[in-house]
Amino acid sequence: MLAALTDLGADRWPASTGCDHLRDVCASLYREGRISKEELTAIFIPDYFTAPDEMKHLVEEDSIGQHSSLRYFDAMSVPCAYFTAMHDTLENTQRRQLAHSLARVARAWSESSIRVGLSVENPGMIDEIYGLLTDRFFEAPKGLPYQYCLIELVTASSPER
């Protein structure tokens, strides 16, 4: 079983808060003269998730379909635990730790794309960007639902359940 992030069609999607904050951080670094216009332009912040129909079409393509078949497929939305359960209840230290965790997750899916845009003359800037992202998550928490497609593929040699 695979759970893949998806976009269920609303105007806001799971990682949009991270993308918005990352764009704001990079733009402010440019305004402060800490990164160049070329770097700002070259930084790529991934902001697209495949819609469920697109994802289903991909797993049914011949390149995958010749090795496996789709047994189960469903889309679902899960509320953001941070916003719904903890937004106003955490102490500052706990909120800071959670903001750091959220920034680490955003870094996992975005660092390589941002690093490509930065010049070699800015070796510490990547850590600076994610430090500022932590601050943004701490200062302006937003709760957006996590939208997933649940996919189960069965290979030709898999026994039936």
Buried (B, 14 or more C-beta within 10 A) or exposed (E): EEEBBBBBEEEEBBBBBBBBBBBBBBEEBBEEEBBBEEBBEBBEBBBEBBBBEEBBEEBEEEEEEEEBBBEEBEBBEEEBEBBEEBBEEBEEEEBBBBBBEBBEEBBEBBEEBBBEBBEEEBEEBBEBBBEBBBBBBBEEBBBBBBBBBBBBBBEEEEEEE
